[in-house]
Amino acid sequence: LISPETNSLGNGTKQLRFSAKVTYTSYVKNQKLEIYSMNGTTTTASKTLIQGNFPLTTEWQEFTVRLPQTSDNYFAFSFNSNGGSYYIYLDDIYYEEIPLHVLDITKSDNTCHGDNTGSAYVVVSGGLAPFTYLWSPTGGNTDNAKNLSAGNYTVIVKDKYNREITGS
């Protein structure tokens, strides 16, 4: 199963999301589902393994595979068996943007009026590492702003592809 043409598989900003299952329990150990990137759709096209060894069962499961930065324009699902004939079912195949990151900010207030012992810490989930941080009006450029006076602070976090999100 080969995809329609893409633009370099999204240059690292895309993912595949799909559901899969096998037909019978006895086929679980014999199945081999792999995803490849390909530079064309012919039998002479080169292919590079992106991910394999999906733990399929007889129940529908959703899988997410981040696509690499590559010059290849196609992805392909490959099905192999270790003897016998069986079926792997695929459904709901999505070629989509990797979701933007989400911020979780925790803070520690100053203990006394006029102190600058406050701090704020941001945890990033999603997006693509590495991340850059910029706190304002002060606080530096790490995930942990320290020695903060009382006030409101904002952090801008950018991922590898300069997609940004702001939290306060």
C-alpha positions as CSV (number, residue, x, y, z in Angstrom):
1,L,0.0,0.0,0.0
2,I,1.8,3.2,-1.2
3,S,0.7,6.8,-0.4
4,P,-0.1,9.5,-2.8
5,E,2.9,11.9,-3.5
6,T,3.8,14.2,-0.6
7,N,6.4,16.9,-0.3
8,S,9.4,15.2,1.4
9,L,7.0,13.5,3.8
10,G,6.4,16.9,5.4
11,N,10.1,17.4,6.3
12,G,9.6,16.0,9.8
13,T,6.4,17.9,10.7
14,K,4.0,15.1,9.8
15,Q,2.9,11.9,11.3
16,L,0.9,8.8,10.3
17,R,-2.0,7.8,12.5
18,F,-3.9,4.6,11.7
19,S,-5.8,1.7,13.2
20,A,-4.8,-2.0,12.6
21,K,-5.6,-5.5,13.6
22,V,-5.1,-9.1,12.5
23,T,-7.9,-11.6,11.8
24,Y,-7.1,-14.4,14.3
25,T,-5.1,-14.8,17.5
26,S,-2.9,-17.5,16.0
27,Y,-1.7,-14.9,13.4
28,V,-0.5,-12.4,15.9
29,K,3.0,-13.9,16.2
30,N,3.3,-14.5,12.5
31,Q,2.5,-11.0,11.2
32,K,5.0,-8.4,10.2
33,L,3.7,-4.8,9.5
34,E,6.3,-2.2,8.5
35,I,6.2,1.4,7.3
36,Y,8.8,2.6,4.8
37,S,9.7,5.9,3.1
38,M,10.2,5.6,-0.6
39,N,11.7,7.8,-3.4
40,G,9.2,6.6,-6.0
41,T,6.4,4.1,-6.7
42,T,8.1,1.7,-9.0
43,T,9.7,-1.7,-8.2
44,T,13.1,0.0,-8.5
45,A,12.3,2.7,-5.9
46,S,14.5,2.7,-2.9
47,K,12.9,2.2,0.5
48,T,14.0,3.0,4.1
49,L,12.4,1.5,7.1
50,I,10.6,4.1,9.3
51,Q,9.1,1.7,11.8
52,G,8.3,-2.0,12.1
53,N,7.2,-4.7,14.6
54,F,3.8,-3.2,15.5
55,P,2.3,-5.2,18.3
56,L,-0.9,-6.2,16.5
57,T,-3.8,-8.1,18.2
58,T,-7.3,-9.1,17.0
59,E,-8.7,-5.9,18.4
60,W,-8.5,-2.5,16.6
61,Q,-5.5,-0.5,17.9
62,E,-4.5,3.0,17.0
63,F,-0.8,3.7,16.1
64,T,1.0,7.0,15.6
65,V,4.3,7.1,13.6
66,R,6.3,10.3,13.3
67,L,7.7,10.7,9.8
68,P,11.4,11.7,9.5
69,Q,13.0,14.5,7.6
70,T,13.7,13.0,4.2
71,S,13.7,13.8,0.6
72,D,11.5,10.8,-0.1
73,N,8.0,11.7,-1.2
74,Y,6.1,8.5,-0.5
75,F,5.3,6.2,2.5
76,A,4.3,2.6,2.2
77,F,2.8,-0.1,4.4
78,S,4.5,-3.5,3.9
79,F,2.9,-6.8,5.1
80,N,4.8,-10.0,5.5
81,S,4.1,-13.3,7.1
82,N,6.3,-15.9,8.7
83,G,4.3,-18.8,7.1
84,G,0.6,-19.3,6.4
85,S,-1.9,-16.8,5.0
86,Y,-3.7,-14.3,7.2
87,Y,-5.1,-10.8,7.0
88,I,-4.0,-7.5,8.5
89,Y,-6.7,-4.9,8.4
90,L,-5.9,-1.2,8.2
91,D,-8.4,1.6,8.8
92,D,-8.6,5.4,9.3
93,I,-5.1,6.2,7.8
94,Y,-4.3,9.9,8.4
95,Y,-1.3,11.8,7.1
96,E,-1.4,14.8,9.4
97,E,0.6,17.6,11.2
98,I,2.3,16.6,14.4
99,P,0.2,18.3,17.1
100,L,1.6,21.5,18.5
101,H,3.1,21.3,21.9
102,V,1.2,21.9,25.1
103,L,2.5,23.8,28.2
104,D,2.1,23.0,31.8
105,I,3.4,25.8,34.0
106,T,3.9,25.5,37.7
107,K,4.9,28.5,39.9
108,S,6.3,29.3,43.3
109,D,5.3,32.7,44.7
110,N,7.6,34.9,46.8
111,T,7.3,34.2,50.5
112,C,7.7,37.9,51.6
113,H,6.6,41.2,50.0
114,G,9.4,42.6,48.0
115,D,11.4,39.4,47.6
116,N,12.6,38.0,44.3
117,T,12.5,34.3,45.3
118,G,9.7,33.4,43.0
119,S,10.1,30.8,40.2
120,A,8.1,29.3,37.3
121,Y,8.7,26.0,35.6
122,V,7.3,24.9,32.2
123,V,6.8,21.3,31.1
124,V,6.3,20.8,27.4
125,S,4.4,17.8,25.9
126,G,4.0,17.3,22.2
127,G,5.7,19.2,19.5
128,L,9.2,18.3,18.3
129,A,12.3,18.8,20.5
130,P,14.6,20.6,20.9
131,F,12.6,23.5,22.4
132,T,13.7,27.1,23.0
133,Y,12.3,29.2,25.8
134,L,12.0,33.0,26.3
135,W,10.5,34.4,29.5
136,S,9.4,38.0,29.8
137,P,9.6,40.5,31.2
138,T,12.6,38.6,32.8
139,G,13.4,35.0,33.6
140,G,15.9,33.9,31.0
141,N,15.8,31.3,28.2
142,T,15.4,27.9,30.0
143,D,12.4,25.9,31.1
144,N,12.9,27.2,34.7
145,A,12.7,30.9,35.5
146,K,14.2,31.8,38.9
147,N,14.7,34.8,41.2
148,L,11.4,36.4,40.0
149,S,9.8,39.4,41.7
150,A,6.1,39.6,42.1
151,G,4.2,40.1,38.8
152,N,3.0,38.4,35.7
153,Y,5.3,36.5,33.5
154,T,5.0,35.0,30.0
155,V,7.0,32.3,28.3
156,I,7.2,31.7,24.6
157,V,8.2,28.1,23.7
158,K,9.3,27.2,20.1
159,D,9.8,23.7,18.8
160,K,12.3,22.4,16.3
161,Y,10.3,23.9,13.4
162,N,9.8,27.3,15.1
163,R,6.1,26.6,15.9
164,E,5.4,28.5,19.0
165,I,3.0,28.6,21.9
166,T,2.7,31.2,24.7
167,G,1.8,30.6,28.3
168,S,1.7,32.7,31.4
